[in-house]
Amino acid sequence: MTACPMHAMAATRRWAVLAFLMTATVGAATWGATPEETIAGGARRVVKLYGAGGVRGLEAYQTGILVSPQGHIVTVLSTVLDSDGIDCVLDDGRRYPATLLGADPRRELAVLSIAGEELPFYELPPSDPPPAGEAGKPAAGVSVGTRVFALSNLFGVAVGDERVSAQHGVVAAIVPLEARRGAHEAPYRGDVYILDCTTSNPGSAGGALVDWRGRLVGMLGKELRATATGVWLNYALPIDEVARGYRNVLGAGSELSPPTPDPDGLPYDVALLGIVLVPDLLDKTPPFVESIRDGSSAARAGLRADDLLVAVNGRSVASRAAVQQALAGLADGDPVRVAVIRDGSIVECDLGPKPQAGRKP
Amino acid sequence: MTEIVRIAAWGVVWAITLLPTNDIPAAEIPPAVRAAEQARIEAIARGARAAVAIFAGEAGGGSGVLVSADGYALTNFHVVQPAGVAMKCGLSDGKLYDAVLVGLDPTGDVALVKLVGRDDFPFAELADSDLVEVGDFCFAAGNPFLLATDLRPSISAGIVSGTRRYQFPAGTILEYADCLQVDAAINPGNSGGGLFDAEGRVIGVNGRASFEKRGRVNVGVGYAISSNQLRQFLGCLKGGRLVDHATLGATVATADDGRVVVSDILESSDAYRRGLRYDDEVVALAGRPVRTVNALKNILGTLPAGWRVPLAYRRSGRRREVLVRLAGLHTSGELAKIVSGGAEAEGPEKPPGGPGDDGEGKRPGRPGDPAPHGGGKQPEVVLPPPLAGLYEPRNGFTNFHFNVVERDRVARSVAARHPFPAGDAPWVVSGRLEKGQPFRIELSDQRATIDLPTGTSSIDATGELDATPAPPGSGGLLAALVLWRRLLREGPGALGRTTYWGTVPHWDSDPHSGAPGGAGDVTAAPGTPGGARLVDVLDTAAASVEGRFLVADDGFVLGIDLWPTPDADPCEVRFSPGEGLPTAMEVRHGDEVFGRFRIERIDVEPPAASGTDPDADTPADGGTT
């Protein structure tokens, strides 16, 4: 950014062309011709969510996106949703209790439902099963340089009928997510949109990323640091992935009961495989197997009570939480191999493909 | 050229990812795009010229924005607080100017300073922030991280992220109500600087940002005090006052059905006297709808203490509209303590409430008053030579010098507008009431008398005014007219302790009766409540009687509010302007209209007898002019 006149002139020209492009893009907007109208239209479909938290730096609020006329909301799976009473406040101030329909742990996406009427919503793109190797590809029309608005309940600034906050930016990169929060790696490994505006703020997670034509192109991710550099990432999950996650949860929910945790509080993925681990009593409870469900893939693979899990797909797991993390990082259908210590020696077991979330083993 | 470079700098940030090449020939750019680009360059240049870099020595510094050619600049209270009375200010011309503190609004985190040395300072116009929409382009011009060592401001651009935001105060001060939220980078040092729209007009003053774990640097969430709030306080600030924010005297809560209802109310509040009661639903305040508790806080937080604004409320399905006077959030002692850093122990303070107290700091110190809070112990202020004579400490004021300046300005315009001889001859005002009955009012230096169909009343006009309201039911019409005559004849020096109060909203048509005031529709000031315009107010005190004159831009005295005793409803007199003299007068007290007077003539008669002037009009105290 040296202020050299030569650069300045070139840049000025670029700026001018940019302005022209902006005008051209906005001309085709869905709701209107101005950014103001685009934002207003988008914000109507974005909700403020309130749940658990408020202690130890964990915020009790985040953002969600209305995606069906029946009141389905997609948002980020987080501790905010660990509450019996999730409150959802619409752009017009209407307030509803929200029910957790289910979650896609790999995409860290949750689906909520409210009993509202005449709800504005974004239609998600059809999500045919993605061809092999195509998972995580960006939605049509989004590329590096696409101008976007991020609409979110950042810092919980907006309350009641106040509109969520709007930030402007561009999609700066489309790259696979390699990020962590504290010691936990993010399970999602597919492509995300890296943004040049600060969206890694409290409450932003679950917000809408819309382009200048007012189309929903992604969902803002949670506060994560890049694994390699430790910088806070401003990123969004592409809309196609959002749609897949949504239908994952819904598809499962429509065939079976919603995937609720087991009574002893076991995480979804572990339970899906038919493994019951010892109760989680310590910060790093060793992942001893308490019991194995009959007929489950774990039973078929020969896992037994009192086995100690030490690795999942080659990744060492020192605690119950690590087991869950490792399993959550796998896509539905990915092969699952575990190593256990049994009677002093290491035994490997092949559990077959990871079952789809929501299906009981 | 420097501005172009600066624009280019952030143009690159936005544009570089979009375009694969630098090599777009200039000829390919459509003229409309060039014109739009040029307009933006000029807007940013205008904003940059109005930007002020404020240096408070070792205490740090910040930013400001010039809003008049004679050097008035707005900034944050928290920027000037460590600087004290005098500071150095840099402009984009690379020059350093001396500036003096003029007025403070600690609750709203606003300060007004005046730069000296020129009468042609570049400045930016205050826009109507109610018209700002989420998504609008905006930019900040300021001094982030005190980078402006060459005094040229840094520009950061973005969009308006939210409007009408509410940011909780720290204690009772630094409350950001109805503020603008932006994603333009607002960093430490941007405080006090202007937030500009696409035309380079001021839509706000940046002052706060949400910071989180990443430390005190921008995360795309800054807040600016709206230009409409600034406009509402500007008059009070120009008067050198220590200005307070308003309270309704009632608290509200959200009912189960979502209505905003009164949950508690002070019986001493004007809202109570106007009929507001527990459980009433508040529907609108100052011309804006109230649908949430936050909305009410947003509206109240932008209003100066002492303003009178329309309030709409609903009870049993019936909507009522009244005008309410708003009391102050603080006592003048509390405000003084905040400004002096809150270090001193205070004696007992009278709680705020009632009209006698609602405009904190509006009265100059009285001989019997205790020493100024903090003022008595402050070190002697040494001003640099260019600021000599521009600072006068006074209890309840930030800088009394500027109060004298404003008071004299208004006094001159009043004298020029009202062609009354200065002699001591009595005035006889005569005409007819609404139903045609005649009235006659005689005002002399000794007595004031009114003849009405219902009888005759009279008061002693010498010395301090009688606190007994006369005629009965008027709330003190005769005392008000005595003060009116003194003001028109001899100026504010004849009134006793007279100060400039600031500006208040005035409706040319009475908003609660619809009765025409006679002046016709005047263009309302942007953002003022309910289509009112802002008019100057002179505040005067004589014994227990307190009066406020409303003065139009052209010097016409639009009205008088007179309190014979504090904590009671005043007598309200409103004049309809004519050629030189008022043509009509409406008198109200409380919720009642006392009378509407059609003025047919005002005769100035020679003295009846060899009356010796009892020298009654000598100011009791410090009526310097």
Chai-1 contact restraints between the chains, C-beta under 6 A:
chainA,res_idxA,chainB,res_idxB,connection_type,confidence,min_distance_angstrom,max_distance_angstrom,comment,restraint_id
A,M1,B,A9,contact,1.0,0.0,6.0,A-B,restraint_1
A,A3,B,V5,contact,1.0,0.0,6.0,A-B,restraint_2
A,A8,B,I4,contact,1.0,0.0,6.0,A-B,restraint_3
A,A8,B,V5,contact,1.0,0.0,6.0,A-B,restraint_4
A,A8,B,A8,contact,1.0,0.0,6.0,A-B,restraint_5
A,A10,B,N22,contact,1.0,0.0,6.0,A-B,restraint_6
A,A11,B,A8,contact,1.0,0.0,6.0,A-B,restraint_7
A,A11,B,G11,contact,1.0,0.0,6.0,A-B,restraint_8
A,A11,B,V12,contact,1.0,0.0,6.0,A-B,restraint_9
A,T12,B,A8,contact,1.0,0.0,6.0,A-B,restraint_10
A,R13,B,I24,contact,1.0,0.0,6.0,A-B,restraint_11
A,R13,B,A26,contact,1.0,0.0,6.0,A-B,restraint_12
A,R14,B,A15,contact,1.0,0.0,6.0,A-B,restraint_13
A,R14,B,L19,contact,1.0,0.0,6.0,A-B,restraint_14
A,W15,B,G11,contact,1.0,0.0,6.0,A-B,restraint_15
A,W15,B,A15,contact,1.0,0.0,6.0,A-B,restraint_16
A,A16,B,I29,contact,1.0,0.0,6.0,A-B,restraint_17
A,A16,B,V33,contact,1.0,0.0,6.0,A-B,restraint_18
A,A16,B,E37,contact,1.0,0.0,6.0,A-B,restraint_19
A,V17,B,I24,contact,1.0,0.0,6.0,A-B,restraint_20
A,L18,B,A15,contact,1.0,0.0,6.0,A-B,restraint_21
A,L18,B,L18,contact,1.0,0.0,6.0,A-B,restraint_22
A,A19,B,V33,contact,1.0,0.0,6.0,A-B,restraint_23
A,A19,B,A36,contact,1.0,0.0,6.0,A-B,restraint_24
A,F20,B,V33,contact,1.0,0.0,6.0,A-B,restraint_25
A,P35,B,G135,contact,1.0,0.0,6.0,A-B,restraint_26
A,E36,B,E133,contact,1.0,0.0,6.0,A-B,restraint_27
A,E36,B,G135,contact,1.0,0.0,6.0,A-B,restraint_28
A,I39,B,V134,contact,1.0,0.0,6.0,A-B,restraint_29
A,I39,B,G135,contact,1.0,0.0,6.0,A-B,restraint_30
A,G145,B,T17,contact,1.0,0.0,6.0,A-B,restraint_31
A,G145,B,L18,contact,1.0,0.0,6.0,A-B,restraint_32
A,F155,B,S210,contact,1.0,0.0,6.0,A-B,restraint_33
A,V157,B,R165,contact,1.0,0.0,6.0,A-B,restraint_34
A,V159,B,N294,contact,1.0,0.0,6.0,A-B,restraint_35
A,G160,B,T292,contact,1.0,0.0,6.0,A-B,restraint_36
A,S165,B,S161,contact,1.0,0.0,6.0,A-B,restraint_37
A,S165,B,G162,contact,1.0,0.0,6.0,A-B,restraint_38
A,A166,B,V134,contact,1.0,0.0,6.0,A-B,restraint_39
A,A166,B,S161,contact,1.0,0.0,6.0,A-B,restraint_40
A,Q167,B,S161,contact,1.0,0.0,6.0,A-B,restraint_41
A,Q167,B,D183,contact,1.0,0.0,6.0,A-B,restraint_42
A,Q167,B,G220,contact,1.0,0.0,6.0,A-B,restraint_43
A,H168,B,I159,contact,1.0,0.0,6.0,A-B,restraint_44
A,V170,B,T17,contact,1.0,0.0,6.0,A-B,restraint_45
A,C197,B,G220,contact,1.0,0.0,6.0,A-B,restraint_46
A,T198,B,V219,contact,1.0,0.0,6.0,A-B,restraint_47
A,T198,B,G220,contact,1.0,0.0,6.0,A-B,restraint_48
A,N201,B,V219,contact,1.0,0.0,6.0,A-B,restraint_49
